[in-house]
Amino acid sequence: MLLANMSVARIVANAFPERALLRRHPPPDERKIGDLVQMAEDLVSSIGPVLRLCLFVLVFLQSDCAVFPAV
């Protein structure tokens, strides 16, 4: 999304150099990025086993090995 916004901004600035009103964001806060990365790593490590189990169940259900009793 950011790349798309930058591309459009470049086109607008080139097409209307005297009228283009473009917003410039400050660089990201490195501490906040580090906090976000740590939080994502913690989340992945805590739900990783659950995701692996879900994937196993989905693969099993799509395989020919899945046998269900007749109702």
Order of alpha helices (4+ residues) and beta strands (2+ residues): alpha-alpha
